[in-house]
Amino acid sequence: MSDILSRLGLDGVQSGAWNGPALDTDGPVIDSVDPATGKTLGQIRLATQAQYETVVSTAQDVFTRWRMLPAPQRGEIVRQMAVALRAHKDDLGALITMEVGKLRSEGEGEVQEAIDVADFAVGLSRQLYGLTMHSERASHRMYEQWHPLGLVGVITAFNFPHAVWAWNAMIALVCGDAVVWKPSLKAPLTAIATHRVCEEVLAAHGFSGVFGLIIGEDQEVGHAMTADRRFPLISATGSCRMGRAVGAVVAQRLGRTLLELGGNNAVLVDKDADLDLAIRAVAFGAMGTSGQRCTTTRRLLLHADIADAFLAKLTKVYETVRIGNPLEDGVLVGPLIDEDAVVQYETAVAAAKAQGATLLAGGARVEGEGHFVLPTLFRADGVLPVMQEETFAPILYATTWTDLSEAIAIQNGVDQGLSSALFTDSFRASERFLSHAGSDCGIANINIGTSGAEIGGAFGGEKDTGGGRESGSDAWKAYMRRQTCTLNWGTDLPLAQGVTFDV
C-alpha cells in the first residue's frame, strides 16, 4: 500500500488546492480512510475561500489562451494524457480500490474508462461540427458554429472518483474549456493523484492551470462554486437532494447544469428469457460496487411463471458470494463507504421487514473491521413504499407481474429514470420496452443489466435523475455555446419573413 501511495506522490499531508501545482492551504486536515480496514491512507489539508479564488482565477486566465489553441492540438494534449493514465493504470486502480472499496478489477476498469473517454475526445477534437442552413434571403448564407463555453465546474461523488471527472474533463478540454474539479471528501487522494498525472502533461505544453482542483467543505468552497457566475456550466454527480440544491442555485444566476443524480433501477425478466444470463446480470447489477452505483439494480420484476425458480437460483448466489477486502482475489463484494452508509442499509432492511417483505438472503452487517454488510434479497407481494426509495447499498427487492404493461408501469413508477433492462427472447416485447410507451429511463437495455455503460453512448437519465448527458454521442454540446451566423454577400438588405422597412 505504501509503495502505491509513494509512486503516486501521496506521501505526507496533501494540499486540497491545485491551480496546476499544489497551493499552500490553511484549512482543517481530514483523513482518507480505507473502508475495508478502517485504516488511514493519507491526510489532506482542505482548501478555503482564499485558495478557491486563486484556483478559479488561474483557470479563467489560462482559459483565454487555451481556447485559442486549435481543437486538434487540444486533442493531441488529451491523447498524451491518455498515455500518462495508461502508465499509471495499475497504481490508480489500486488506489481507487483502497479509497472507496471497489474490487481491484473495478478500480482498474474505472481508469480504463477515463482512458477510453480521452481516446474518444481525441477523435472528437476533429469533429466539433456545425450545420449549414439555406437562407430564405437571396445572396445570404447561414451556418452554425460552436465555441468554448468557458469554465466548467465538476462536482463528483465518491462511487466513481476518477471516471466521472474524466467524462467531463476530457470532453470539456477538447471543446476548449477549463475545468475546476471539486471531488468528494470521501475520495480525495484519487482526485489528487489523477490531477497530478494530467497536470504534468498540461505543464509540459505551457498550459498549467487548465485543470484546477479544489477539495473543501460545501460551506467553504462548494456553495461558492455553484453561485459563481464565472462558471457557465456546473456538472454535478450525486444524490437527487444534492442535485435539487445545486440546480436551484445555478438556475437563479441563469447558468447551466449537467446533473447526474440517483437511480432506482429495475430489471424485468420475462417468462421466455435466458434465466442463467439474467441471473448473472442481476447479481452483478445488484451487488457490484456493493450496490453503490447510480445504475445499481434495486428492483427485480419477475414474470410470475418463472419467479420461484429464478429466486431459488438467485438466493443461492447471494448465499455463496464472497465478501471481504476488495484487494483480495476471489472477493466479489467489498465494503460500503462508511458507517453512515451501513446505518442507511440497516434502516432500509428494517423498513422492508416492517412493510411485509420476505427476507431471502442477507439482511445484516458483517461484524469486524471495515464497513461490510451482507448483500440482501427481499421478495415482496406488490410494490412496497421502501421500493420507491433509493438506498445506496446492496439491497434488491423482487416482485412479480403477469402482463408486460404492468411491469413497465411498475418500473416507471419511481421518481428517478436512469437505467432499465428487460430480459426476453421476444422481438415484440423488446420493441415494446424500447418504444414511446416503454421504459422512461435514459438507458434502456435488452438482455444486459442496468449497470456497466460504455463510453460511446451518452450517459444519463430523466425525471429526478436530472436530465444530464455525459461521455459519448453528442454530449460534447453541453460544454460549448452555439452561435448562428448569417452572411450577406449581396448588395441588397432584404429582411426575413418579407418585412419591409424603407428609409
C-alpha positions, 0 to 999 in steps of 0.5 A: 500500500505504501509503495502505491501511495509513494509512486503516486506522490501521496506521501505526507499531508496533501494540499486540497488546492491545485491551480496546476501545482499544489497551493499552500492551504490553511484549512482543517486536515481530514483523513482518507480512510480505507473502508475495508480496514478502517485504516488511514491512507493519507491526510489532506489539508482542505482548501478555503475561500482564499485558495478557491479564488486563486484556483478559479482565477488561474483557470479563467486566465489560462482559459483565454489562451487555451481556447485559442489553441486549435481543437486538434492540438487540444486533442493531441494534449488529451491523447498524451494524457491518455498515455500518462493514465495508461502508465499509471493504470495499475497504481490508480486502480489500486488506489481507487480500490483502497479509497472507496472499496471497489474490487481491484478489477473495478478500480482498474476498469474505472481508469480504463474508462477515463482512458477510453473517454480521452481516446474518444475526445481525441477523435472528437477534437476533429469533429466539433461540427456545425450545420449549414442552413439555406437562407430564405434571403437571396445572396445570404448564407447561414451556418452554425458554429460552436465555441468554448463555453468557458469554465466548467465546474465538476462536482463528483461523488465518491462511487466513481472518483476518477471516471466521472471527472474524466467524462467531463474533463476530457470532453470539456478540454477538447471543446476548449474549456477549463475545468475546476474539479471539486471531488468528494471528501470521501475520495480525495487522494484519487482526485489528487493523484489523477490531477497530478498525472494530467497536470504534468502533461498540461505543464509540459505544453505551457498550459498549467492551470487548465485543470484546477482542483479544489477539495473543501467543505460545501460551506467553504468552497462548494456553495461558492462554486455553484453561485459563481457566475464565472462558471457557465456550466456546473456538472454535478454527480450525486444524490437527487437532494444534492442535485435539487440544491445545486440546480436551484442555485445555478438556475437563479444566476441563469447558468447551466447544469449537467446533473447526474443524480440517483437511480432506482433501477429495475430489471424485468425478466420475462417468462421466455428469457435466458434465466442463467444470463439474467441471473448473472446480470442481476447479481452483478447489477445488484451487488457490484460496487456493493450496490453503490452505483447510480445504475445499481439494480434495486428492483427485480420484476419477475414474470410470475411463471418463472419467479420461484425458480429464478429466486431459488437460483438467485438466493443461492448466489447471494448465499455463496458470494464472497465478501471481504477486502476488495484487494483480495482475489476471489472477493466479489463484494467489498465494503460500503463507504462508511458507517453512515452508509451501513446505518442507511442499509440497516434502516432500509432492511428494517423498513422492508421487514416492517412493510411485509417483505420476505427476507431471502438472503442477507439482511445484516452487517458483517461484524469486524473491521471495515464497513461490510454488510451482507448483500440482501434479497427481499421478495415482496407481494406488490410494490412496497413504499421502501421500493420507491426509495433509493438506498445506496447499498446492496439491497434488491427487492423482487416482485412479480407481474403477469402482463408486460404493461404492468411491469413497465408501469411498475418500473416507471413508477419511481421518481428517478429514470436512469437505467432499465433492462428487460430480459426476453427472447421476444422481438415484440416485447423488446420493441415494446420496452424500447418504444414511446410507451416503454421504459422512461429511463435514459438507458434502456437495455435488452438482455444486459443489466442496468449497470456497466455503460460504455463510453460511446453512448451518452450517459444519463437519465430523466425525471429526478435523475436530472436530465444530464448527458455525459461521455459519448454521442453528442454530449460534447454540446453541453460544454460549448455555446452555439452561435448562428451566423448569417452572411450577406454577400449581396448588395441588397438588405432584404429582411426575413419573413418579407418585412419591409422597412424603407428609409 
